[in-house]
Amino acid sequence: MSRASGRRGASTVEEVVVLDDSPPRSKKPATASNRADKAAAQSQKDVPTSTTGQPATVAASQVANQDRQQSQEQVALAFLRKRLLEPHSAEASSMPLRPSLQVVHDDLVSLMHRTVTEGNSTSVLLIGEKGCGKTLLVDRVVSSVVCQHNSPSDKVVGVVRLTGLLHCEERTAFQEIARQLCSEFKQTFSKSATYDDNLVFLRGMLASLHTCMKTVVFVVDEFERFVRKGKQLLLYNLLDTLTHSKVQAAVLGLTQAQDVMEGMEKRVKSRFSHRRITITSPLYFDPRAPTAPAPAAAGRPTRGEDDGKGDAGVPKQDTPLGILQDMLSLSAPGSTSAGASGTGSGAAARSAATAAAACVSACGLKPEYVAQHDRAVAQALQAPSVKASLHTLFNFRLRPADLSHIALCTLLEWSVSLLAAGAGGPGGA
């Protein structure tokens, strides 16, 4: 027993001796370079890492950048949604008018300015299909005149709005006129006043405002519904007041009916100034350079084709793609081209661009993000699939109101993607 254990112990000792019978390793001197390498390796081990294997400081910086990007996107989304859904907001006024509407806008503002400063009462009828931009145009005109002549301490221009959908009955219409006049010029409104009382109040109020050099602008939407009334009392009394020398007012009518003048009574038509402006939807899908009259072709040209009469050209902002780009851009893309074209609307376009920049800045959007967003919008609209889809819709009469619906659907998709990114965390973007 002892011999066996001794042999086992001896063999074990021998094995140990054999394993340790290697030459001793030479130790390198601890230089400053070696110490620096060890310290760097140790510090790298001490830095906490994220789940992706990146240092925590880098991951935190990326998360902060993504949060700032999402915050800017949410502000931009709210800005564009308010622009499309609230026509009287500052966001809506930051969107430039298409050039064809801008020309009419400038003419109407000049006409309204003469009414305010010189007392020349006038009436204008704007005719165009539904959704072509009549209401947008009139809202911009009224806003421009009010901003030009009114001050916080003195209201020179008052606005009264009527629509044939709600105020078709004469009694209701005159009561609404009296209510809005009292609201605009701080007078007491009587709900119990009769039709005759409100008519007398209208005439007396306009005469009193004339002595104070104040003007009233009547905006009559769905004008054709008032024409269809039997005696057309509202139109007759409004237009009749414009013929008096002691009245300073303007009537802007909006209608879809091309033959609305034919339905007017003689006494109404004789008091109308016969100023008619036709508003159309975009007639061409692509921009066109100015052309000379061409020889007449056989047959009638289809929509978007040359009719042989020549034209002054169609800028990009008067095409569906240009209008949609203006709706979705944070700046005013058409301001540069309009200003360089030398047209009369160039100054107005540059003014709109300045107002848009101020409005965007007030919302907290950074210039670098605005430029990035606008580049992305322009690039997306140049995609062949987008252009093909818009061209298909254009062949079935694509109106500016339809483009507004397309823009709202785009914002809805954007909102859904932002919600998905927020639910999935920064990695979900």
C-alpha positions in Angstrom: 0.0 0.0 0.0 2.7 2.4 0.9 4.8 1.4 -2.1 2.0 2.1 -4.5 1.2 5.4 -3.0 4.9 6.2 -3.1 5.1 5.4 -6.8 2.0 7.4 -7.5 3.4 10.3 -5.6 6.7 10.0 -7.5 5.0 10.0 -10.8 3.0 13.0 -9.9 6.1 14.9 -8.9 7.8 13.9 -12.1 4.9 15.1 -14.2 5.0 18.4 -12.3 8.6 18.7 -12.9 8.2 18.0 -16.6 5.4 20.6 -17.0 7.5 23.2 -15.2 10.7 22.4 -17.1 10.1 25.2 -19.6 12.6 28.0 -20.0 11.7 31.1 -18.0 9.8 33.9 -20.0 11.6 37.1 -20.5 9.8 40.1 -19.1 9.6 43.2 -21.2 10.5 46.4 -19.5 7.4 48.5 -18.6 7.8 51.5 -20.9 5.6 54.6 -21.0 4.1 53.4 -24.4 3.1 50.1 -22.9 1.5 51.8 -19.9 -0.5 54.1 -22.2 -1.8 51.1 -24.2 -2.9 49.3 -21.1 -4.6 52.4 -19.8 -6.5 52.9 -23.1 -7.6 49.3 -23.1 -8.8 49.5 -19.5 -10.7 52.8 -20.1 -12.3 51.2 -23.2 -13.5 48.3 -21.0 -14.8 50.7 -18.4 -17.0 52.6 -20.9 -20.6 51.2 -20.7 -22.0 50.0 -24.0 -25.5 49.9 -25.3 -27.4 46.9 -26.5 -26.1 47.5 -30.1 -22.5 47.3 -28.9 -21.9 51.1 -29.3 -20.6 53.2 -26.5 -23.4 54.7 -24.4 -22.3 58.3 -25.2 -22.6 57.6 -29.0 -26.0 55.9 -28.5 -27.3 58.7 -26.3 -26.2 61.3 -29.0 -28.0 59.4 -31.7 -31.2 59.1 -29.6 -31.1 62.8 -28.9 -30.7 63.6 -32.6 -33.6 61.3 -33.5 -35.7 63.0 -30.8 -34.9 66.4 -32.2 -35.7 65.3 -35.7 -39.1 63.8 -34.6 -39.9 67.0 -32.7 -39.2 69.1 -35.8 -41.3 66.7 -37.9 -44.3 67.0 -35.5 -44.1 70.8 -35.6 -44.0 70.8 -39.4 -46.9 68.4 -39.5 -49.0 70.6 -37.3 -48.0 73.7 -39.3 -49.0 72.1 -42.7 -52.2 70.7 -41.3 -53.3 74.1 -39.9 -52.4 75.7 -43.3 -54.8 73.4 -45.1 -57.6 73.2 -42.6 -57.8 76.8 -41.3 -58.0 79.2 -44.2 -58.0 82.3 -42.1 -54.8 81.4 -40.1 -51.4 82.8 -40.4 -50.2 79.4 -41.6 -52.7 79.5 -44.5 -51.5 83.0 -45.6 -48.0 81.7 -45.8 -48.8 79.6 -48.8 -48.4 81.7 -52.0 -51.2 82.0 -54.5 -50.6 80.5 -57.9 -49.6 83.1 -60.5 -53.0 83.2 -62.3 -54.8 84.0 -59.0 -52.1 86.4 -57.9 -52.8 88.6 -60.9 -56.5 88.7 -60.1 -55.7 89.3 -56.4 -53.6 92.4 -57.2 -56.4 93.8 -59.4 -59.0 93.3 -56.8 -56.9 94.8 -54.0 -56.3 97.9 -56.2 -60.1 98.1 -56.8 -60.8 97.8 -53.1 -58.2 100.3 -52.2 -59.9 102.9 -54.4 -63.2 102.1 -52.7 -61.6 102.8 -49.3 -59.6 105.9 -50.2 -61.8 107.5 -52.8 -65.2 106.3 -51.9 -65.9 104.6 -55.2 -68.5 101.9 -54.4 -68.2 98.8 -56.7 -69.5 95.3 -57.2 -67.6 92.3 -58.7 -68.8 88.8 -59.6 -66.3 85.9 -59.5 -67.4 82.9 -61.6 -65.7 79.5 -61.5 -66.3 75.8 -60.8 -66.4 74.5 -57.3 -62.9 74.1 -55.8 -61.1 76.3 -58.3 -59.9 78.8 -55.7 -62.6 81.6 -55.6 -63.0 81.6 -51.8 -59.3 81.4 -51.3 -58.8 84.4 -53.6 -61.5 86.6 -51.9 -60.2 85.7 -48.4 -56.7 86.8 -49.4 -58.1 90.0 -51.0 -60.1 90.9 -47.9 -57.2 90.1 -45.6 -54.8 92.3 -47.6 -57.2 95.3 -47.6 -58.0 94.9 -43.9 -54.3 94.6 -42.9 -53.5 97.7 -45.1 -56.2 100.0 -43.7 -57.1 98.8 -40.3 -55.3 99.5 -37.1 -55.8 98.2 -33.5 -57.3 101.5 -32.5 -59.3 102.3 -35.6 -61.3 99.9 -37.9 -61.7 101.5 -41.3 -62.8 98.4 -43.2 -65.5 96.1 -42.0 -66.4 92.7 -43.6 -69.8 91.1 -43.8 -70.1 87.5 -45.1 -73.2 85.9 -46.4 -73.8 82.5 -48.0 -76.8 81.3 -50.0 -76.6 78.0 -48.1 -77.6 79.7 -44.8 -79.0 83.1 -45.6 -81.2 82.5 -48.6 -84.3 84.0 -46.9 -84.3 87.8 -47.0 -85.4 88.2 -43.4 -82.5 85.9 -42.2 -80.0 87.6 -44.5 -80.8 91.2 -43.3 -80.7 90.1 -39.7 -77.3 88.5 -40.3 -76.1 91.7 -42.0 -77.3 93.8 -39.0 -75.6 91.4 -36.5 -72.2 91.4 -38.3 -72.3 95.2 -38.8 -72.9 95.7 -35.0 -70.1 93.2 -34.3 -67.6 94.9 -36.6 -68.3 98.5 -35.5 -69.2 98.0 -31.8 -73.0 98.7 -32.0 -75.9 97.1 -30.1 -77.7 94.4 -32.0 -81.4 93.8 -31.5 -82.5 90.2 -32.1 -86.2 91.3 -32.0 -85.8 93.7 -35.0 -88.1 93.1 -37.9 -87.2 92.8 -41.6 -88.1 96.5 -42.1 -86.1 97.5 -39.0 -83.0 95.8 -40.3 -83.3 97.3 -43.7 -83.6 100.8 -42.3 -80.7 100.0 -40.0 -78.6 98.9 -43.0 -79.1 102.1 -44.9 -78.6 104.4 -41.9 -75.5 102.5 -40.8 -73.9 102.7 -44.2 -74.6 106.5 -44.3 -73.1 107.0 -40.9 -70.0 105.0 -41.8 -69.6 107.1 -44.9 -69.3 110.3 -42.8 -66.5 108.6 -40.8 -64.7 107.5 -44.0 -65.3 103.8 -43.2 -66.0 101.1 -45.7 -68.0 97.8 -45.7 -67.1 94.9 -47.9 -70.0 92.4 -48.5 -68.8 88.9 -49.5 -71.8 87.0 -50.9 -71.0 83.3 -51.5 -73.4 81.0 -53.5 -74.5 84.1 -55.3 -76.8 82.2 -57.6 -79.0 81.1 -54.8 -80.0 84.7 -54.1 -80.7 85.2 -57.8 -83.1 82.3 -57.8 -85.3 84.0 -55.2 -88.5 85.4 -56.6 -88.0 89.2 -55.9 -84.2 89.2 -55.3 -84.8 91.7 -52.5 -81.4 91.2 -50.9 -79.4 91.7 -54.1 -81.6 94.7 -55.1 -81.1 96.5 -51.7 -77.4 95.8 -51.5 -76.7 96.9 -55.0 -79.1 99.8 -54.8 -77.2 101.2 -51.7 -74.0 101.3 -53.8 -75.6 103.8 -56.2 -76.0 106.4 -53.4 -73.3 109.0 -53.1 -73.3 108.8 -49.3 -72.4 105.1 -49.2 -69.0 103.6 -49.3 -69.1 99.9 -49.8 -68.2 97.0 -52.1 -70.0 93.7 -53.0 -68.0 90.6 -54.0 -70.1 87.8 -55.3 -69.0 84.2 -55.8 -70.8 81.8 -58.0 -70.5 78.5 -60.0 -73.2 79.4 -62.5 -71.9 80.8 -65.7 -75.3 82.1 -66.7 -76.1 83.9 -63.4 -76.3 87.3 -65.0 -79.2 86.1 -67.2 -81.3 85.3 -64.1 -81.0 88.7 -62.6 -84.0 91.0 -62.7 -83.7 94.2 -64.8 -83.6 96.4 -61.7 -80.9 94.3 -60.2 -78.8 94.0 -63.3 -79.0 97.7 -63.9 -77.4 98.4 -60.5 -74.7 95.8 -61.0 -71.3 97.1 -62.3 -71.0 94.2 -64.7 -67.4 93.4 -63.6 -67.1 89.7 -64.1 -63.9 87.6 -63.4 -63.7 84.0 -64.5 -61.5 81.7 -62.3 -60.3 78.4 -63.8 -58.6 75.3 -62.6 -55.1 74.5 -64.0 -55.4 73.9 -67.7 -52.0 72.3 -68.3 -50.2 69.5 -66.5 -46.7 70.6 -67.4 -45.2 74.1 -67.4 -45.3 75.8 -70.8 -43.1 78.5 -72.3 -44.9 81.5 -74.0 -46.1 80.5 -77.4 -47.2 82.3 -80.6 -50.6 81.7 -82.2 -50.5 78.4 -84.2 -52.5 77.5 -87.3 -56.0 76.3 -86.4 -56.2 72.5 -86.3 -59.2 70.4 -87.4 -61.5 69.6 -84.5 -61.7 71.0 -81.0 -58.6 70.6 -78.9 -58.8 68.6 -75.7 -58.1 69.9 -72.2 -54.3 70.5 -71.9 -53.6 70.8 -75.6 -52.8 73.9 -77.6 -56.0 75.6 -78.9 -54.1 77.4 -81.7 -54.5 80.8 -80.1 -51.2 81.0 -78.3 -50.7 81.9 -74.7 -48.5 83.8 -72.3 -47.0 80.6 -70.9 -47.8 78.5 -67.9 -45.4 78.7 -64.9 -44.7 75.6 -62.8 -46.8 77.0 -59.9 -49.9 77.0 -62.1 -49.6 73.3 -62.7 -50.9 70.5 -60.4 -47.4 69.5 -59.3 -46.5 73.1 -58.6 -49.7 73.7 -56.6 -49.2 70.5 -54.6 -45.6 71.4 -53.9 -46.7 74.8 -52.5 -49.2 73.1 -50.2 -46.7 70.7 -48.8 -43.6 72.9 -48.7 -42.7 74.9 -45.6 -41.2 77.8 -47.6 -42.5 79.5 -50.8 -41.0 77.5 -53.7 -42.4 79.7 -56.4 -41.1 83.0 -55.0 -37.7 82.8 -56.8 -39.1 81.9 -60.2 -41.9 84.5 -60.0 -39.5 87.2 -58.9 -37.1 86.4 -61.7 -39.8 86.3 -64.4 -40.4 90.0 -64.2 -44.1 89.7 -63.9 -46.2 92.1 -61.7 -46.7 89.3 -59.2 -43.0 89.0 -58.5 -43.1 91.5 -55.6 -46.1 89.8 -54.1 -44.5 86.4 -54.4 -41.4 87.7 -52.6 -43.5 89.3 -50.0 -45.3 85.9 -49.5 -41.9 84.2 -49.2 -40.9 86.6 -46.5 -44.2 86.1 -44.6 -43.8 82.4 -44.9 -40.3 82.4 -43.5 -41.4 84.6 -40.6 -44.4 82.3 -39.9 -42.2 79.1 -40.1 -39.6 80.7 -37.8 -42.2 81.7 -35.3 -43.3 78.0 -35.0 -39.8 77.0 -34.0 -38.8 75.2 -37.2 -35.1 75.5 -38.0 -33.9 76.7 -41.4 -31.8 73.6 -42.0 -34.8 71.4 -41.4 -37.0 73.6 -43.6 -34.6 73.2 -46.5 -34.3 69.5 -45.9 -38.1 69.1 -45.9 -38.6 71.1 -49.0 -36.0 69.2 -50.9 -37.6 65.9 -49.9 -41.0 67.2 -51.1 -39.7 68.3 -54.5 -37.9 65.0 -54.9 -41.0 63.0 -54.0 -43.2 64.9 -56.5 -40.7 64.1 -59.3 -41.1 60.4 -58.8 -42.5 58.8 -62.0 -45.3 57.0 -60.1 -46.5 60.2 -58.5 -46.5 62.1 -61.7 -48.3 59.3 -63.5 -51.0 59.2 -60.9 -51.5 62.9 -60.9 -51.7 63.0 -64.7 -54.4 60.3 -64.6 -56.4 62.4 -62.2 -55.7 65.5 -64.2 -57.4 64.0 -67.3 -60.6 63.7 -65.2 -60.5 67.4 -64.2 -58.2 67.8 -61.2 -59.1 70.9 -59.2 -57.1 72.8 -56.6 -59.5 71.5 -53.9 -58.7 67.9 -55.0 -55.0 68.7 -54.6 -55.7 69.9 -51.1 -57.4 66.6 -50.3 -54.3 64.8 -51.7 -52.1 66.9 -49.5 -54.2 66.1 -46.4 -54.0 62.4 -47.2 -50.2 62.7 -47.5 -50.1 64.4 -44.1 -52.2 61.7 -42.6 -49.7 59.0 -43.8 -46.9 61.1 -42.4 -48.7 61.3 -39.1 -49.2 57.5 -39.0 -45.5 56.9 -39.6 -44.5 59.3 -36.9 -46.8 57.5 -34.4 -45.3 54.2 -35.4 -41.8 55.6 -35.0 -42.7 57.0 -31.5 -44.2 53.7 -30.4 -41.2 51.7 -31.5 -38.7 54.0 -29.9 -35.8 55.6 -31.7 -35.0 52.4 -33.5 -38.4 52.3 -35.0 -37.7 55.3 -37.2 
